[in-house]
Amino acid sequence: MPSLLDPTDRETILQRLGRLTPSHKPKWGTLTAPRLLCHLADQLRVAVGDLPTVHRDSFLSRTLLKWVVVYSPLRAPPGKVHTAPEMLTSVPTSWNADLQACETLIGRLAATPTAAFQPMFGPLSHNGWGRLCWKHLDHHLRQFGV
């Protein structure tokens, strides 16, 4: 399964991210492209442990839901999943700076082992974060048609 820890998968995501422009419109949802970059960076900041998060997990979300979302090949349904508030805290600055932040955080996640806490799924291994972040980026890049 694809993961940001795999160099080929990571490069493919970075290329797709590089094709995103500020004028891209979403196929679903309310995010603008500049707001999307901030959301992606916020999720990556949670993954590398830079952004603390509130525990919203339960036994069911730490077990069954985590397996379905993180480790299965199933995709999140477009426009149906709501995110944790922490992952919507950044505001756009400049396109290039926000894009660079995402690219840097992707590199940090790949290079630095983490076992940060995910709000709904509890602690995730480095492999789990690599997989979840890939799926999250893929989901939103598909949202914007890239």
Residue pairs with C-beta under 8 A, 6 or more apart in sequence:
1 71
1 73
1 131
2 9
2 131
2 134
2 135
2 138
3 9
3 127
3 130
3 131
3 134
4 10
4 13
4 106
4 109
4 110
4 129
4 130
4 131
4 133
4 134
4 137
5 109
5 110
5 126
5 127
5 130
6 130
7 110
9 134
10 106
10 110
10 134
13 106
13 134
13 137
13 138
13 141
14 103
14 106
16 137
16 141
16 146
17 99
17 102
17 103
17 106
17 137
17 141
17 146
18 99
19 146
20 33
20 36
20 37
20 99
20 141
20 144
20 146
21 33
22 32
22 33
22 34
22 95
23 33
24 33
24 144
24 145
24 146
25 33
25 144
26 32
26 33
26 36
26 143
26 144
27 78
27 142
27 143
27 144
27 145
28 78
28 79
28 143
29 78
29 79
29 143
31 39
31 140
31 143
33 144
34 92
34 95
34 98
35 92
36 140
36 143
36 144
37 92
37 95
37 98
37 99
37 101
37 102
38 88
38 90
38 91
38 92
38 98
39 83
39 87
39 88
39 90
39 140
40 102
40 136
40 137
40 140
41 90
41 98
41 101
41 102
41 105
42 51
42 86
42 87
42 88
42 89
42 90
43 83
43 87
43 133
43 136
44 102
44 105
44 106
44 108
44 109
44 133
45 51
45 105
46 53
46 84
46 86
46 87
46 116
46 118
46 119
47 105
47 109
47 114
47 116
47 118
47 124
47 129
47 132
47 133
48 105
48 108
48 109
48 112
48 114
48 116
49 114
49 116
51 86
51 89
52 86
53 84
53 86
53 117
53 118
53 119
54 84
54 85
54 86
54 119
55 117
55 119
55 122
56 84
56 119
56 120
57 118
57 119
57 120
57 121
57 122
61 120
61 121
61 122
62 121
62 122
65 120
65 121
66 120
66 121
66 122
66 124
66 128
68 74
69 76
69 121
69 132
69 135
70 121
70 124
70 128
70 131
70 132
70 135
71 128
71 131
75 135
75 138
75 139
76 135
76 139
78 142
78 143
84 119
84 120
86 119
90 98
92 98
106 133
106 137
109 129
109 130
109 133
110 130
113 126
114 126
114 129
115 123
115 124
115 125
115 126
116 123
116 124
116 129
117 123
117 124
118 124
118 129
118 132
121 128
121 132
124 132
